[in-house]
Amino acid sequence: MTDKKSVRRQIDITDEQLLTLINQRLQLAQTIGEIKNREDLATLDPKREQEVLDRLKRFNTGPLTEEGLRNIFREIISAARQVQRPLSVAFLGPEATFTHLAAIKKFGRSTFFKPLPTISEVFMAVEKSNHHLGVIPIENSTEGVVNETLDQFVETKLQICGEIYLEISHDLISRSGQINDIEIIYTHPHAHGQCRKWLQGHLPQIPVLEVSSTGLAAQKAAHNPNSAAIASGFAASLYELRVVESRIEDHRENATHFFIIGPYAPGATGADKTSIIFAVADTPGALYNMLRPLAERGINMTRIVSRPMKTVAWRYLFFVDLDGHLQESALQECLHEMEEMSAFFKILGSFPKAEAIEKVS
Ligand SMILES: C=C(O[C@@H]1C=C(C(=O)O)C=C[C@H]1O)C(=O)O
């Protein structure tokens, strides 16, 4: 017969063992940190982190889910980086935006995060080495590409060193959590657009005031007890707000793609992507010819986006993501061939592919 008290005693003993083991792991990370200092290497090693997670996934017998494993080890690895040299990550703020949440999902809560008001300021801060890395949105599955991010990539010396996909889901949140207290709703125009049907069905008379981010909307709702915000559940917990109704978006399939930018490119993991920008001559078949080397070598293109070249009217830059790493010879040869044909060519970096779409909760 197992009674609650004795099982809880076993849980306490297990926790003590876990804590001892976590501290042991952090001490080992400190030793790695000293070696990295001697060899002048960066603390963050995305390739190694991926190997650690892949290995553990193979070991896991359950009942811990794959997502649970990722969540737990994200925080352990975050603490292991922190005892070496604190990692500083700038992101498109303010706090409690989806970019903030994406950054936490990637780097864990032991990281130092700095919200900055614009995408160009995130680029600038990392270029000036004020922060090790930056996190910026590149594309939303319903709203499309973020042009400001594309434009920054044309000029920057930084590389793309990682990517994050985050599920986007909106909650209606307020101080009391009571729907009857709401006289005004704050939110970002995209979130407004994504929740229109729900609002028409449930709160048709309540005015919606659009603000520059869902984080700011949550901040406003925290100041006014007769208002609510459409923002993430994460924003609710950060500003101590209550959820009036969760997941009020009209379509569930909504995700945002973020890039991590930094001064260096991670090594190959075996599951990587490479991003490039190019412009082609204004001649028939130019784009077709440019993409042919990819087709011939069976290299998969995961995204192609065009953007007007600001210096010449009606000419375009193409932003392309490919499967593979620059250290792979087939991709190297292919990019070399493409560069020869292009009017402008820039490699933005090779980075490990995101494994999964991160959940908001
Ligand atoms: C401990 C290290 O430093 C960091 C932390 C890691 C970890 O906790 O497993 C892995 C890679 C690095 O980002 C290491 O490089 O091994």
The ligand as an ORCA input file, in Angstrom:
! r2SCAN-3c Opt
* xyz 0 1
  C      28.668     23.912    -21.174
  C      28.873     24.475    -22.361
  O      28.454     25.785    -22.680
  C      27.144     26.085    -23.140
  C      26.165     25.249    -22.418
  C      25.878     23.983    -22.868
  C      25.213     22.970    -21.973
  O      24.758     23.361    -20.894
  O      25.184     21.783    -22.317
  C      26.234     23.618    -24.181
  C      26.839     24.499    -25.030
  C      27.130     25.893    -24.662
  O      26.185     26.728    -25.257
  C      29.588     23.757    -23.433
  O      30.003     24.421    -24.406
  O      29.767     22.532    -23.331
*
